[in-house]
Amino acid sequence: MLAANFGFYSAFRPQQNPQLPPAVRVPFDYGTKDGYEFFLKMGPIGNLSKLLEGRSALFDDQMRHDTYDDYWKARNLAPHLKNIHCAVLTVGGWFDAEDLQGPFTTFHSIGENNPGIFNTLVVGPWVHGGWARYDGDHLGRAEFASNTGDFYRRNILFPFFEQHLKGAPDAKLPKAYVFETGTNVWRRYSAWPPKSAETRTLYLQANGGLSFDAPAGETAAFDEYVSDPAKPVPFVNYTAQNVPQEYMVSDQRFAASRPDVLAYSTPVLQEDVTIAGPISPRLFVSTSGTDSDWDVKLIDVYPPDYPDSRLDAVKPEDRNQPQKDVGPPSFVMGGYEQLVRGEPFRGKFRRSGEKAEPFTPGKVEQVNFTIQDVNHTFRRGHRIMVQIQSSWFPLTDRNPQTFVNIPDARPSDFVKATERVYHGKSQPSGIAVLVLASPGAAEERQ
């Protein structure tokens, strides 16, 4: 995760004689407000260490330890969450760019290692720490219809402390109290993911189609694109120096129009479809190179007559400030392609995170991985879209598309590659999701 790591660790300076920080923080000078331009001009990521001039130890740790080695294993807290005897409320945000996975790993690890204790998960439509700091009524142009931060503090957090610290009556909190985006309502479940959720697969189809029905066409059908590391796919359609929190709901129409992005979408939905839990791409792919990234995005396509937004365009420099209603409609939301969840995957780790393996050019292989959880309803009249690409810059660093140690890559190692995604009867690429039955079924979906 290039921009986030560099933006964070470039602020750390080792000191021989530690002292109080300066009264005014002096940020790293990028020489431009355009992170895409900055990181592209820097070339291979190994050049960034030189730019930091002796204060890059923490950045170097993230860059050099690019397998699941002893460095990361020693920092994995999950196996140590044992012998817990107090009540635990684990809180996270659906749009926490800094630590989306942490709350789910913590919740599940505590549950597995400490049976019988009070252990509840809460996830709202929040950015990093947003449950404590913001109203949580919107992010970018995605609106959530209420002050979700206040709801959490009044109806979940306060009753939890009253019960477990002051002996108040049972707050009757469920095992999982989660906000459902799309419908903008809170849901209560007796487990996470919900027990009633059924695994289904959204299959890629010919001509950009997407369906819960398996493909029945050509055995070896595929779509292809040329991925060029010199012209990587941006992750937002505006100038940003670091990582705007809004990117996690950002409009993806700009990406769908690029020739190096594949887009697949369902017909207009005739009924709501609710997906709750992790998302698992199951792809059949090949590359003309010896390595490739496979970035998968799940997207909610708004209907063409959706009301315009009253929220002003995001300003990256105001990434930690809540946006304000600016009055008259300012942005056309008809056809908006809202990112619901996206995840990059470096193909050389398709068999193991501990050992990288090259691709054989042209050989069809399976790439299976898991994207973090969602709780989102695609409303009737909307469409579900999946986009697949091989760069997401500078959210992630560029894959040279040759099998090399990327921190040591030379400019000549970065080459174009033809990427293919197969969707025929014998190679049915798709996205496995957990789909909930209609409201009112089996569980306490309140």
C-alpha positions in Angstrom: 0.0 0.0 0.0 2.4 2.6 -1.4 0.8 6.1 -0.8 -0.4 5.3 2.7 2.9 3.8 3.9 5.1 6.5 2.5 2.7 9.3 3.6 2.8 7.9 7.2 6.4 6.8 7.6 8.0 9.7 5.9 7.0 11.8 9.0 9.2 9.7 11.3 12.7 10.9 12.0 15.2 9.0 14.1 16.9 11.2 16.7 20.2 10.7 18.5 18.9 12.7 21.5 15.1 12.6 21.5 13.4 15.9 22.2 10.0 17.5 22.1 8.5 17.7 18.6 8.5 21.2 16.9 5.6 23.5 17.6 4.7 23.4 13.9 4.9 20.1 12.0 6.9 20.3 8.8 5.4 17.8 6.4 7.5 16.0 3.8 7.9 18.1 0.6 6.5 16.1 -2.3 7.2 19.0 -4.7 3.7 18.6 -6.0 0.1 18.0 -4.8 -0.3 15.2 -7.3 0.7 11.9 -5.7 0.3 10.0 -9.0 2.8 12.3 -10.6 5.2 12.1 -7.7 5.4 8.4 -7.3 5.5 7.7 -11.1 8.5 10.1 -11.5 10.2 8.4 -8.6 10.4 5.1 -10.5 11.0 1.9 -8.7 10.0 2.0 -5.0 13.6 1.4 -3.9 14.3 5.0 -4.9 12.0 6.2 -2.1 14.5 5.0 0.6 17.2 7.2 -0.9 14.8 10.2 -1.0 14.2 9.9 2.8 17.9 10.3 3.4 18.6 8.1 6.4 15.2 8.3 8.1 13.5 5.5 6.2 13.9 2.5 8.6 10.2 2.1 9.2 9.2 2.6 5.6 12.0 0.1 4.6 10.5 -2.5 7.0 7.2 -2.3 5.2 8.8 -2.4 1.8 11.4 -5.1 2.3 9.2 -7.6 4.2 7.0 -8.3 1.3 6.2 -11.9 2.2 4.5 -13.3 5.3 7.9 -13.8 7.1 9.0 -13.9 10.7 8.8 -10.1 10.9 5.0 -10.2 10.3 4.4 -13.4 12.2 5.9 -11.9 15.4 3.5 -8.9 15.0 0.3 -11.0 14.5 -1.7 -10.5 17.7 -4.5 -12.8 16.9 -3.0 -16.1 18.4 -2.4 -14.3 21.6 -5.9 -13.1 22.3 -6.5 -15.7 25.0 -7.4 -15.8 28.7 -9.8 -12.8 28.4 -12.3 -12.6 31.2 -13.9 -9.2 30.6 -16.7 -8.1 28.2 -15.4 -7.0 24.9 -16.9 -4.6 22.3 -14.9 -4.6 19.1 -15.7 -1.6 16.9 -14.7 -0.9 13.3 -15.7 1.1 10.2 -16.7 -0.2 6.8 -14.5 2.5 5.3 -11.5 2.3 7.6 -8.7 2.6 5.1 -6.1 2.2 7.8 -7.3 -1.0 9.5 -10.4 -2.5 7.9 -9.5 -6.1 8.7 -8.4 -5.6 12.3 -11.8 -5.5 14.0 -13.0 -8.7 12.2 -9.8 -10.6 13.0 -9.9 -9.4 16.7 -13.6 -10.3 17.1 -13.2 -13.8 15.6 -10.0 -14.6 17.5 -11.5 -13.5 20.8 -14.6 -15.6 20.1 -12.6 -18.7 19.2 -10.1 -18.5 22.1 -12.5 -17.3 24.9 -15.8 -19.1 24.7 -18.5 -17.9 27.0 -17.5 -14.3 27.5 -19.5 -11.3 26.2 -18.0 -10.6 22.7 -19.8 -8.3 20.3 -18.8 -6.8 17.0 -20.0 -3.3 15.9 -19.3 -1.9 12.4 -20.7 1.3 11.1 -20.2 3.4 8.0 -17.1 5.1 9.4 -13.6 6.0 8.5 -10.6 5.3 10.9 -11.8 6.3 14.3 -14.9 7.9 12.8 -17.3 6.3 15.4 -15.8 8.6 18.0 -15.1 11.8 16.0 -17.7 12.3 13.3 -21.4 12.3 12.7 -21.0 9.5 10.2 -23.9 10.7 8.0 -21.9 10.5 4.8 -18.6 9.8 3.2 -17.8 11.7 0.0 -21.0 11.5 -2.0 -22.2 8.3 -0.3 -25.0 9.3 2.1 -26.1 7.3 5.2 -29.2 9.1 6.1 -28.6 9.7 9.8 -26.1 10.6 12.5 -24.7 7.1 12.8 -21.9 8.2 15.2 -24.5 9.5 17.7 -26.6 6.4 17.3 -23.6 4.2 18.2 -22.6 6.3 21.2 -26.2 6.5 22.6 -27.6 3.1 21.8 -24.5 0.8 21.8 -21.5 2.2 23.6 -23.2 3.9 26.6 -25.5 0.9 27.4 -22.5 -1.4 27.1 -20.5 0.5 29.7 -23.5 1.0 31.9 -24.1 -2.7 32.0 -20.6 -4.0 32.4 -19.1 -1.2 34.5 -22.0 -0.1 36.6 -24.2 -3.2 36.8 -27.1 -1.7 34.9 -29.7 -4.1 33.4 -28.8 -6.1 30.3 -28.3 -3.8 27.4 -29.5 -6.7 25.1 -26.8 -6.1 22.6 -26.5 -8.7 19.8 -23.4 -10.7 18.8 -23.1 -8.4 15.8 -24.6 -4.9 15.5 -23.8 -3.7 11.9 -24.8 -0.9 9.7 -26.2 -2.0 6.3 -25.1 0.4 3.5 -27.4 0.8 0.6 -30.5 0.6 2.7 -28.9 2.8 5.5 -30.3 0.8 8.4 -28.7 -0.9 11.5 -29.0 -4.7 11.6 -28.7 -7.1 14.6 -27.3 -10.6 14.1 -26.7 -13.5 16.4 -23.4 -14.3 14.5 -21.1 -12.7 12.0 -21.3 -13.4 9.1 -25.1 -14.0 9.6 -26.0 -17.7 9.8 -28.7 -17.4 7.2 -26.3 -16.0 4.5 -25.8 -18.4 1.6 -22.7 -18.6 -0.6 -23.4 -17.7 -4.2 -21.1 -16.8 -7.0 -21.4 -13.8 -9.3 -20.0 -15.2 -12.5 -18.3 -13.2 -15.2 -20.0 -13.5 -18.5 -19.4 -12.8 -22.2 -19.9 -9.2 -23.4 -19.4 -7.7 -19.9 -22.2 -9.6 -18.3 -22.4 -10.6 -14.6 -24.8 -13.2 -13.3 -25.5 -15.7 -10.5 -25.8 -18.3 -13.3 -22.7 -20.1 -14.3 -21.5 -19.4 -17.9 -22.7 -21.9 -20.5 -20.7 -20.5 -23.5 -17.3 -21.2 -25.0 -15.1 -23.4 -23.0 -12.0 -21.1 -23.2 -13.7 -17.7 -23.5 -11.7 -14.8 -22.2 -11.4 -11.0 -22.1 -8.0 -9.4 -22.2 -6.3 -6.0 -21.7 -2.7 -4.6 -21.9 -1.4 -3.5 -18.5 1.3 -0.8 -18.9 3.3 0.0 -15.7 4.2 3.4 -17.3 0.4 4.3 -17.4 -1.1 2.6 -14.3 -4.8 2.9 -13.4 -5.4 5.7 -10.9 -7.3 4.9 -7.7 -9.2 8.3 -7.7 -10.2 10.6 -10.5 -8.8 13.7 -8.9 -5.5 15.1 -7.7 -4.5 13.6 -4.3 -1.2 13.5 -2.5 -1.9 10.7 0.0 -4.9 8.5 0.4 -8.3 10.4 0.7 -10.6 8.4 3.0 -13.3 9.0 0.3 -11.6 6.7 -2.1 -13.4 3.7 -0.5 -16.8 5.0 -1.9 -15.4 6.9 -4.9 -17.0 7.0 -8.3 -15.4 4.3 -10.6 -16.9 5.5 -14.0 -13.5 6.9 -15.0 -11.9 3.5 -14.5 -14.6 1.6 -16.4 -13.9 3.7 -19.5 -10.2 2.7 -19.6 -9.0 0.0 -22.0 -6.9 -1.7 -19.2 -9.9 -2.2 -16.9 -12.5 -5.0 -17.4 -16.0 -4.2 -16.3 -18.8 -6.8 -15.8 -22.3 -5.8 -14.7 -25.7 -7.4 -14.0 -28.9 -6.3 -15.7 -31.0 -3.8 -13.6 -31.9 -5.6 -10.4 -35.6 -6.4 -10.0 -35.3 -7.0 -6.3 -32.8 -6.0 -3.5 -29.6 -8.1 -3.1 -27.9 -8.0 0.3 -24.3 -9.2 0.6 -23.0 -9.7 4.1 -19.6 -11.0 5.0 -16.3 -11.5 3.1 -16.0 -11.5 -0.7 -13.9 -14.1 -2.5 -12.7 -13.6 -6.0 -12.1 -17.0 -7.8 -10.4 -16.1 -11.1 -8.9 -18.1 -14.0 -6.2 -15.9 -15.5 -3.1 -15.8 -17.6 -0.4 -13.2 -18.3 2.2 -12.7 -21.0 4.6 -11.7 -18.1 5.9 -13.6 -15.2 4.0 -11.7 -12.5 0.9 -9.6 -12.3 -1.4 -7.9 -9.9 -5.1 -8.7 -10.0 -7.2 -5.9 -8.4 -10.9 -6.7 -8.0 -13.6 -4.1 -7.2 -17.2 -4.7 -6.2 -19.3 -1.7 -7.3 -22.9 -0.5 -6.9 -24.1 1.2 -10.1 -26.8 3.8 -9.4 -29.9 4.1 -11.7 -29.7 6.9 -14.3 -32.5 8.9 -12.6 -30.9 8.9 -9.1 -31.2 12.4 -7.5 -28.2 14.7 -7.8 -25.8 15.1 -4.8 -25.9 18.2 -2.6 -22.4 17.5 -1.4 -19.5 19.4 -2.7 -16.6 17.6 -4.5 -14.1 16.0 -2.1 -11.0 18.1 -1.3 -8.1 15.8 -0.5 -6.5 18.3 1.8 -9.6 18.2 3.9 -9.6 14.4 4.2 -10.0 14.5 8.0 -12.8 17.1 7.9 -16.5 16.2 7.5 -18.0 17.6 4.3 -20.9 20.1 4.4 -24.1 20.5 2.5 -23.3 23.2 -0.1 -26.9 24.0 -1.1 -28.0 23.4 -4.7 -27.3 20.0 -6.4 -23.7 20.0 -7.5 -23.0 16.6 -8.9 -24.9 14.2 -11.2 -25.4 10.9 -9.3 -27.3 9.1 -12.1 -25.1 6.2 -13.1 -22.7 6.7 -10.2 -20.4 3.7 -9.8 -19.8 3.6 -6.0 -17.0 1.4 -4.9 -18.3 -1.0 -2.3 -15.2 -2.9 -1.7 -11.9 -3.4 -3.6 -8.7 -5.3 -2.9 -5.3 -5.6 -4.7 -3.7 -9.1 -5.0 -0.1 -9.7 -6.1 -0.3 -12.8 -8.3 3.0 -14.3 -7.3 1.5 -15.1 -3.8 -1.4 -17.0 -5.3 -0.2 -20.2 -3.6 1.4 -18.9 -0.4 2.0 -15.6 1.3 5.3 -16.9 2.4 6.8 -17.9 -0.9 6.5 -16.1 -4.2 6.2 -18.0 -7.5 6.4 -16.8 -11.0 3.7 -17.2 -13.7 4.5 -19.2 -16.8 3.6 -16.8 -19.7 0.3 -17.8 -21.3 -0.5 -20.6 -18.8 -4.0 -20.4 -17.3 -3.9 -20.5 -13.5 -6.4 -20.0 -10.7 -6.0 -16.9 -8.5 -8.2 -17.2 -5.4 -8.2 -14.7 -2.5 -10.5 -13.0 0.0 -11.6 -9.4 0.2 -12.7 -7.9 3.5 -16.3 -8.0 4.7 -19.2 -5.8 3.6 -22.8 -5.4 4.6 -24.4 -3.8 1.6 -27.7 -4.0 -0.2 -27.8 -3.4 -3.9 -31.2 -1.8 -4.3 -33.8 -2.7 -6.9 -33.2 -0.5 -9.9 -29.4 -0.6 -9.3 -26.8 -2.9 -11.0 -24.0 -4.9 -9.5 -20.6 -4.4 -11.2 -17.2 -6.1 -10.9 -14.1 -4.4 -12.3 -10.7 -6.1 -12.7 -7.4 -4.4 -13.4 -3.7 -4.9 -12.8 -2.7 -1.6 -11.3 -4.3 0.7 -8.7 -1.8 3.6 -8.4 -0.4 5.0 -6.2 -2.7 3.2 -3.7 -0.5 0.3 -4.4 3.0 0.2 -5.8 3.4 -0.9 -9.4 4.0 -4.5 -10.3 6.9 -4.7 -12.9 5.1 -7.7 -14.4 8.4 -9.5 -14.4 9.3 -11.9 -11.6 11.8 -9.8 -9.6 12.3 -8.7 -6.0 10.2 -5.5 -6.4 12.2 -3.3 -3.9 15.3 -4.0 -6.1 13.6 -3.6 -9.4 15.3 -1.6 -12.1 13.3 0.7 -14.6 14.0 -1.9 -17.3 12.1 -4.6 -15.3 8.8 -2.7 -15.8 7.2 -4.1 -19.0 3.8 -4.2 -20.6 1.9 -7.4 -20.2 -1.3 -8.8 -21.8 -3.6 -10.0 -19.1 -6.5 -12.4 -19.7 -9.4 -13.3 -17.5 -11.3 -16.5 -18.5 -15.1 -16.9 -18.1 -16.0 -20.0 -20.2 -17.8 -23.1 -19.1 -14.7 -24.9 -18.0 -12.9 -21.8 -16.5 -15.8 -19.9 -14.8 -14.2 -16.9 -13.1 -16.4 -15.3 -10.5 -16.8 -13.6 -7.1 -18.1 -15.7 -4.3 -20.3 -13.7 -1.9 -22.6 -14.4 1.0 -26.2 -13.4 0.1 -28.9 -12.9 2.7 -32.4 -14.1 2.3 -35.2 -11.6 2.1 -35.8 -9.4 5.2 -37.8 -11.2 7.9 -36.2 -14.6 7.1 -34.6 -16.8 9.8 -32.5 -14.3 11.8 -33.1 -11.2 13.8 -32.5 -8.8 10.9 -33.9 -5.7 12.6 
